[in-house]
């Protein structure tokens, strides 16, 4: 999976390309943790090109969201594909994450 | 005087011994058997006449000298000839003996010769009166008594000079009557014995031919031509029926219900002989007729059961196993009426009896509920149907072949061609029995599924890096069988979750283990099986996460199984032989 990092004001935008599974979620976790330790706390994860997510990925996102909130920030998501959306629904993540239909919308929510 | 009596007795005994030997030899001869069967030919009559005639001469020559007169058993030969062979034989033997006696001359020449002839003719007359049936011991002895009395009377009547004849008669009357009746009783006894023997033999033959009929009925009804469907390459089938000496009423049958559905059935009628084979024929016919009406296996058994109960005066019943195989998909539906559950031999070597279903033998009582079960047969799997003639085959110490040995054979030879498997199993049973008589029919029906069904199977190491490979295989399978992408997505996700659990929590050691993943597409349902040899873990027992919790409250774990539960339609877990087996099912024509 490819992670493209962009900074838009105070918000860090991470675009994920590919599969977020047990193996690749470790990479994402590392990325988020390092950003957090650098003081970043506002995150938009753009999942427009994310084709797949499993529970490992969900866990990483959940931990990232908790940590951001704990630091006084937020993590929001944008552009969930259908299948990914369904997984989020089943996992009940749609209740705990703010999900936007465009990157701009997500960014302006901060 | 006493010495003379003793000598007389000894001579008498010697004569009787000769009688015994002659009687025995004569009655065991071939010509005598024909005569006993009332088949009188020139040849065997001639033999009889010669034998009895010569015996008559012997009677004359072996006469016991009692004060100048000879007590003898000349009349015995012709009497026997007449009693068993009719007047011609009696007369023939009598003439031989009579002419010989007359040629010797003497006071009693004429009466002796005459009475010999009368003996032969009178005996022949009795034969005719009894229509060829032997007169029996009592009758023969009485006859002998009267003939000898007549002989004495004739001697007095015809013997010249009279006073000499009188002396002779006084001397020999008692011993002659005694010797002849004794000799006749011996002869008659041996003959009656022989007749009894023949009757018993005839009865035995009748029973054997009845059994032969039963066996013919049985063998003519079951399909015997192999291969029965040469153009059907989806499976290979072979059956063996080895009837026991006392036919036991086993049967088997297989036939197509339509192009795709093959019906298999096997059964065992209680009872033996012709009644059992007739009941078997009725049962088999009813089954075939009902099955053609396109009902389910349990319905077929139920209807056949009710019909068998209707006119079942004999009180016989029959155990039946019936199954229908969809040869296109490998799905096997079956129902069982009290019969030995068939064995399911997987291509990997696992041997298991099919799960039991509700129901008892047919013909016992009406309105019995019958259950039904479905299994999926894959390429290389074999079904082995059998009757208890296999498991209850006994050796000389009454030890039974039993399920254990059967399972052993199946473990080793289960992947063989059905014909080889069947013959090998029969051979093992015979070797086990080691000469002990077969007490029950042995029936074996083996079917091996050959169709490369829509299946995929893979083995991966317990390493997370394998996820990629799993994913690729799943996608390939999906493409081959045109499975919608959302189903592929769900399948990949579910497999990943299960696999990660196994890898992360299934093993305490750091060794390499293999996880087997297989899937098949059957009638628009995807069935996936994940098998591992890790520690016992039933994912279905994992608690559901609380989805109502807030971000802060949410636990990080427990999501994987939750996803699988929701993405798949059905989940089943079992633990067998130290392995976890998880089965997931998803219907495909539903959306996502």
Interface residues (C-beta under 8 A of the other chain):
Chain A: X21 X22 X23 X52 X54 X55 X56 X58 X59 X62 X63 X65 X66 X69 X82 X83 X86 X87 X90 X91 X92 X95 X96
Chain B: X464 X465 X467 X468 X486 X489 X490 X492 X493 X496 X497 X500 X545 X547 X548 X549 X550 X551 X552 X554 X556 X557 X559 X560 X562 X563 X566 X567 X592
